[in-house]
Amino acid sequence: MPECALVGIRGSDAASFLHGQLTHGVTGLDGGLAAPAAYCTAQGRLLANGVLWRAQSDHFVWMVSRDVADALVKRLRMFVLRARVMIDLDASLQAWGALGAQAVPITLHEAPAWTRFPAEDADWIVAPMSRAERPAAWRIAADGPGGATALAGDAWAAARLAGGWPWIRAAAQDLFLPASLDMDLNGTIDFAKGCYPGQEVIARSHYRGTVKRRLAYGTAAWPPEASALPPASDLYAAGDAAGRPAGRVIESAVHQGLLHVAAEITLSDWPAVRYAIGAPDGPVLNMRAPRGAKA
């Protein structure tokens, strides 16, 4: 099953409504582009993140983690009030990940991230981790992966996490600030737009330079049959007798004998802390330096 659900937002007020709810600017979003967009609580904590695009002039689609979609639709409907907007899950389409030159249409091999392009009876969106030597894209269609030879879910998830793009899953809702997923650096937040839930908290942290936690990616050897770490699982300082948590999992995936982990860590801990899974004496993650960390 695909990891994502598609939320449809339709109506003459759809653009202005979404512009006041999501972190990314919506009213100026071109039909040939998609954009990363997140939804936050009034306290600035993430409830969902995903990929947004304008399917028609008054019809937007927002791709989010499947396990948050139903609750997200209900919550957004609460704020429609008198706006001319309808919000529903779109069960007629599915999103699949495609990775590699044989899976992605050649037209998109060198296209910039977030390019939206119709090809092979589907809607394609170039994923942010796409590279000319290894193109990556979402294929949105009614007929499943089709000829795209879309990846199995674990392979696509591993590619996303390595590229720095974890999903907010249900277990991780209301836990993380956007900066913990680098959203202030990767285009998810438009600091020039007007208000949206959590905007004051997010802007204050950004402009004061007080971001203390960032996204880090790491891998560890892992039995292929073992489950991934659930979102919000703790990471520990390896060898710490006190057993103190030192990080928190945002999302993880198991692929080809490796556990791929996107986690929130404290910048001041890097690089002194080595991060262990499950307990201080658990498997140690081979971590990549987070953005903003001191060498």
C-alpha positions, -999 to 999 in steps of 0.1 A, spaced: 0 0 0 12 35 -7 25 54 23 6 86 14 -30 99 11 -42 127 -10 -63 154 5 -84 175 -20 -92 211 -12 -117 226 -36 -137 258 -40 -134 294 -49 -118 302 -15 -95 272 -15 -63 292 -22 -69 319 5 -81 293 30 -49 272 26 -27 302 26 -39 310 61 -34 274 74 -2 261 59 34 272 63 41 277 26 26 304 4 -3 291 -15 -20 319 -34 10 323 -58 16 286 -63 20 279 -100 3 248 -116 36 236 -129 52 233 -95 45 216 -62 57 228 -29 65 214 6 40 225 31 33 218 68 4 223 92 11 233 128 -7 238 161 -10 273 176 22 264 196 41 258 164 43 220 167 38 199 136 6 180 129 14 171 93 38 178 65 35 170 28 36 180 -8 10 206 -21 1 214 -57 -26 232 -76 -45 207 -98 -68 233 -112 -74 270 -105 -97 263 -75 -85 227 -67 -55 219 -46 -41 185 -36 -20 179 -5 -1 147 -1 4 136 35 12 105 56 -18 82 53 -22 77 90 -28 114 97 -51 121 68 -85 114 83 -79 135 114 -63 162 93 -94 165 71 -116 168 102 -94 194 117 -92 216 86 -130 214 82 -133 230 116 -118 262 103 -136 265 70 -165 285 86 -181 305 58 -153 300 33 -164 284 0 -142 253 5 -147 215 4 -121 192 19 -121 154 13 -97 125 8 -93 117 -28 -95 80 -31 -95 80 -69 -57 86 -71 -26 71 -54 10 83 -51 39 60 -57 76 66 -55 99 60 -84 137 61 -82 163 58 -109 167 65 -146 146 35 -157 117 44 -134 114 82 -139 105 97 -174 136 110 -191 121 145 -193 124 148 -155 159 134 -151 175 169 -147 144 188 -137 146 208 -105 129 196 -73 91 202 -71 86 203 -109 52 189 -118 48 173 -152 22 151 -169 37 120 -185 27 84 -192 -9 89 -181 1 102 -147 10 133 -128 47 134 -118 64 155 -91 101 156 -89 111 147 -53 136 170 -34 162 142 -32 163 138 -70 197 140 -87 206 138 -124 224 106 -118 196 92 -96 163 109 -105 134 105 -80 98 114 -84 63 107 -71 39 92 -97 3 102 -90 -23 81 -109 -54 60 -106 -38 28 -119 -10 21 -93 27 22 -101 21 11 -137 52 11 -159 72 32 -135 84 2 -116 78 21 -84 99 11 -54 87 -10 -25 77 12 3 108 5 24 132 15 -4 114 47 -12 112 56 25 149 49 29 157 73 0 135 100 14 151 98 49 186 99 34 175 129 15 163 147 46 125 144 41 108 124 68 70 124 71 52 134 103 33 102 113 4 100 137 27 89 166 49 120 160 21 146 159 25 176 182 60 166 192 84 185 168 90 221 159 95 227 121 132 235 126 137 199 139 129 188 103 149 216 87 117 232 74 131 267 80 160 258 56 144 236 29 116 258 16 87 244 37 83 277 55 77 310 37 88 336 61 74 364 39 38 352 40 10 362 64 -2 344 95 -9 307 99 -12 286 130 21 287 149 36 314 128 46 337 157 65 309 175 82 297 144 92 332 132 106 342 166 128 311 168 141 317 133 149 354 135 164 352 170 187 323 159 176 301 188 172 268 170 187 242 193 175 210 176 180 198 141 173 169 118 200 142 117 202 111 95 219 78 104 220 41 97 228 10 116 230 -27 107 195 -42 112 178 -76 107 157 -74 75 128 -91 93 129 -67 122 105 -37 125 116 -2 121 117 21 151 83 37 158 81 75 155 89 93 188 112 65 200 141 77 221 177 74 210 203 72 238 239 84 244 259 53 237 276 40 269 259 65 291 254 48 325 226 73 333 206 60 303 196 95 293 177 100 260 197 120 236 175 122 206 141 112 192 131 94 161 110 113 136 107 84 111 126 53 103 127 25 77 144 -9 72 159 -16 38 186 -41 27 198 -49 62 200 -13 74 179 8 97 175 43 83 167 69 109 157 105 107 159 119 142 158 151 162 191 158 180 204 187 201 231 206 182 252 211 213 255 173 217 272 170 183 297 154 176 305 143 212 275 121 215 272 88 197 236 77 193 224 42 203 192 25 195 168 13 223 193 16 251 228 30 259 243 -4 250 222 -8 218 233 -6 182 251 26 174 239 48 145 264 60 119 252 96 119 257 123 93 263 158 107 231 178 109 229 212 93 241 240 115 262 216 137 298 225 146 324 202 131 
